[in-house]
């Protein structure tokens, strides 16, 4: 049962990091000019919240898998 939590955590982590990277890439490409490159709050964006939730779930599953 220990390996199931570890595999699930690894899968969630990969999906979460890839999705977050994709969203950040889309946000960077949406700026057209260099003058519009104002710093945005990527961490507070609602689009990134789902990816952060997946990463947090992966960390929680990894901790559960390590303790069982």
PyMOL commands that set and color helices and strands:
alter all, ss='L'
color gray80, all
select helices_A, chain A and resi 2-29+34-36+46-67
alter helices_A, ss='H'
color red, helices_A
deselect
rebuild
show_as cartoon
